[in-house]
Amino acid sequence: MSDLFAFNGAKGAGYAQPAPISDEYTIPSELQRNTLPRWPRASEPEIVRHYTWLSTRSHGIDSGFYPLGSCTMKHNPRVNERIVQMPGMNDLHALAPASHLQGMMAIFHEMQEMLAHCAGMDSVTLQPVAGAQGEFTAMRCIQEYHREIGESNRDKVIVPDSAHGTNPASAAMCGYEIIEIPSLENGRLDLDALRAVVGDDTAAMMITNPSTLGIFEPEIAEAAEIVHEAGGQMYYDGANFNAILGKTNPGLMGFDAVHYNLHKTFSQPHGGGGPGAGPIGVKAHLSDYLPAPLVVADEDEEGEVWFDWYEPPKSIGKVQQWHGNSGATVRAWAFYRRYGRDLEKMSEHAVLNANYLRYRIMNPSEDVAKSIHAMPVDGAPTDVVKHEFTLSMTPVKDVTGVTGKDIAKRLLDYGYMSPTLYFPMIVPECLMFEPTETESKEAIDQFADDFLHILTEDPELVKTAPHDTPVKRVDEVWAARNLILRHPIDES
Amino acid sequence: MLSAMGLSSMDDLFSDIPEGVRRNAPLDLPEPQTEEEILREAQMLLNTNISVDSRPSFLGAGLYSNYVPSMVPMLATRGEFLTAYTPYQPEVSQGMLQAMWEFQTMISELVGLPISNVSMYDASTAAAEALTCSVRVHNRKASQKSTIYVSELIPPHRMSVIHNYTQGAEIVIKTIPHGEDGLLDISAVNSAEGACAIYVEQPNALGLLDPGICELKSIIGENTALVVGVQPVSLGLIAPPGDYGADIVVGEGQPFGIGPTAGGPIYGLFACSQAYIRQMPGRIVGQSMDSDGQQAFTLTLSTREQHIRRHRATSNICSNETLIALMGAMHMALLGPEGLERLAQRNAGACAATKAALLALDGIESVHPNGVHFNEFAIRLPRPAADLLSFLDEECDITGGLDLSQWWPGRENELLVCATDQIDTEDVEELAEGVQDWLEGYE
């Protein structure tokens, strides 16, 4: 155990700084700080070892297969990291004149155009810094649009019960009332349930397609028609965009607004929880409401291209103070340039890998099948899935008492990150798998073999997993009861 | 793989997409490129940018030029940190969880409040969510229902974020005026009594330190949240807001850990007292134990969050800025208490030296002659600031600051000048000479 606050060496041990250029400053006496924060006093090698030790107790895609459904944990190309460390990136000021930011703005502009094209939208803003903020931003645009056309009575947002939790949370933050509609037994959208709730108070429907069950909603165009006929807007949650890029797009399906997760589809690393980026695209009727500013390209008489900021006339203003997470935008740019017009191959391989993994798990060899206590069932039976799929561990639980959570924890012992657990909630004992396009057939085969093997293991071994991780199963209830949220820093 | 599944082509995998919504034309995008080609093009594009590190730069206004120790990006980009998802499986995420618990501790020590979360998107969203959080906590007892008071001297972009985040809860925003001296009009603060929250910044948008803020809590009382926005580096010299009664402290973490990076990714700080814990936004790490009884860490208080509580969540935040907060933690850990104090002294010293050099010039006046500044100060010019800025940019290769009319129309002749630890004596001399040349050019 390396304890950061146990380092208590010489004052100023860590890092020598130049002297102040002047000491002719004053601080009013009532504002002076009397005691410095009790931060560690450590040397650089001590700090380096501390964080290196911590890194060995973490698990990223670099450590092993990471089939976390809905999170699209694909490989993060390292050239992208190299690019964002180059001069002209971290050392830019957001308020510098446009003449200082032409290279950055060129990338912004290209990304606005590329994202709009891929989603079948008319305008894109890069400002939202996370998927949830993208949802919030789009719902704010829709809200202002309705105010402008005299329909501010539209105060309800419809979401399917399989939606990501951020959808209802983002709409609620805008002040909307949430109407949740149940899915059909096969996990699909229930058009009758939708028809029953739409009306002249419908502001929008928020939905992802493929759904969180990994299945493509075949009646999406009909759903859009129902919502549009009632005067509502269609919002596309882009969390699952990795499944369909180039094959279809939200514009074709009838959506009016969409967010993109650059940290899912476009390989921005997840960084242990962030930063992400959640640009949004909208159809023309919503373009004037986008947060300011956007980047526009002008050409002078000699054909020289010049980039400038543009404030949409009815802009909702700002959702982040600057221009969004430009580091994510630049990484996403480098990622997409790798594929260029072949970007749909990314989706093909993501879908191929998901279907293959599902096939492998659901079709164990005869020898293996004989020793399995019970097989999971398909969360949403269908011929093909898209980039992810769900399995219910209920039969396993019924026979052995082993839960989905136990299996998830046991997978950690094999060096895997677990699939997404207990989501969507409509599938009991749900595990949700998303291998992404960057895993090899060999990696997927090995994972399927190991997963099936766990189903043959002694239930007690699985119930008490994990066994080979830096710590054993962590007591989350104890943490919530005791709420020790910082180091006590005992200086005795 | 296809044949194993009994399929014959990739198209079979997309047969579930109905013809009517299928896209058949190829994407209209450039040819695929190799890593080398992309790197070269990126280099070419980024080279056309003019960075704050390539010349004397006096532009701050919420994003600060700084020096990030070499160790920080090297360690933070270790794959185990960089390529991990949110630590929902604590057994294999102890490293990031412990690092964030340590981050919470360092922020708690810095601002003088017991609780910090793992980060917000930026200072503006942190301020906005602090205000919605305060309304949830205090609205029941408030005599001014759903009402908050905000200092008029906060950056307009931040105000815009606050508007967007508060309008859904139908929160009424009232403004607290500042006097001619740029300080908060304390007599006006009485009107905030019975409201849910008051939001002020220390230093404020014009760089002024305001001792009056220390009295606010005794005026507004227990049932109104005092929310204070800070520049965290200043807290090496300035009293932590927790000491003068702040209930929530927010701020821009960027000076610790990462350059101004065109405004993102950066990270917002959010710290609070016990009373706000169940209503606060964002992730929190707690200490716990594993089944063998050994110390372990895990995300906690998740029942506030969207993936559990859905539309009743305290916030929609899911992805945050963890990796940048980790970089901040590394930077803070390396600085240590005395390193922080030194860094604050360097910022205060650079600001003082720059202010003295400019105010010594005939024709330059201080907007707040008696003000005490940290990092930034406003000066009044005989002609528009925009004109001086282009002159400095084009003739002297200096980035001179912010034309205050960009924030507040009518302040065309006012310039906001910022000096951080990255400004040395030579930079100050160059700026003063440049401004002198410009002044003379108009005589």
Interface residues (C-beta under 8 A of the other chain):
Chain A: M1 L4 F5 K11 G12 A13 G14 Y15 Q17 P18 A19 P20 I21 S22 D23 E24 Y25 T26 I27 P28 E30 L31 Q32 R33 N34 L36 P37 R38 W39 P40 R41 A42 E44 I47 V48 H50 Y51 T52 W53 L54 S55 T56 R57 S58 H59 G60 I61 D62 S63 Y66 L68 C71 M73 N76 P77 V79 E81 R82 I83 Q85 M86 P87 G88 M89 N90 D91 L92 H93 A94 L95 A96 P97 S99 H100 L101 Q102 G103 M104 A106 I107 M114 H117 C118 V129 A130 G131 A132 Q133 E135 F136 R140 H164 G165 T166 P168 A169 S170 A171 A172 M173 C174 G175 Y176 I178 I215 F216 P218 I220 A221 I244 G246 K247 T248 N249 L252 M253 G254 H263 P269 H270 G271 G272 G273 G274 P275 G276 G278 I316 G317 K318 V319 Q320 Q321 W322 H323 G324 N325 S326 G327 A328 V330 W333 A334 Y336 R337 R338 Y339 G340 R341 D342 L343 E344 E348 V351 L352 N355 Y356 Y359 T382 D383 V384 K386 A408 K409 L412 M417 S418 L421 F423 K441 T464 P466 T469 P470 V471 K472 R473 V474 D475 E476 W478 A479 A480 N482 L483 I484 L485 R486 H487 I489
Chain B: M1 L2 A4 M5 M10 D12 L13 F14 S15 D16 I17 P18 G20 V21 R22 R23 P26 L27 D28 L29 P30 E31 P32 Q33 T34 E35 E37 I38 L39 E41 A42 Q43 M44 L45 L46 N47 T48 N49 I50 S51 V52 D53 S54 S57 L59 A61 G62 L63 S65 V68 P69 M71 P73 L75 T77 R78 G79 E80 F81 L82 T83 A84 Y85 T86 P87 Y88 Q89 P90 E91 V92 S93 Q94 G95 M96 Q98 A99 M100 W101 E102 Q104 T105 M106 S108 E109 L110 P114 I115 S116 V118 S119 Y121 D122 A123 S124 T125 T132 P155 H157 R158 S160 V161 H163 N164 Y165 Q167 G168 A169 E170 L209 P211 C214 L235 G236 L237 I238 A239 P240 I258 G259 P260 T261 A262 G263 G264 P265 I266 Y267 I277 R283 I284 V285 G286 Q287 S288 M289 D290 S291 D292 Q294 Q295 A296 F297 T298 T300 L301 T303 E305 Q306 H307 I308 R309 R310 H311 R312 A313 S315 N316 I317 C318 S319 N320 E321 T322 L323 I324 L326 M330 M332 A333 L334 L335 G336 P337 E338 G339 L340 E341 R342 L343 Q345 R346 A348 G349 A350 C351 A352 A353 A356 V372 L389 D393 T399 L402 Q406 D421 I423 D424 T425 V428
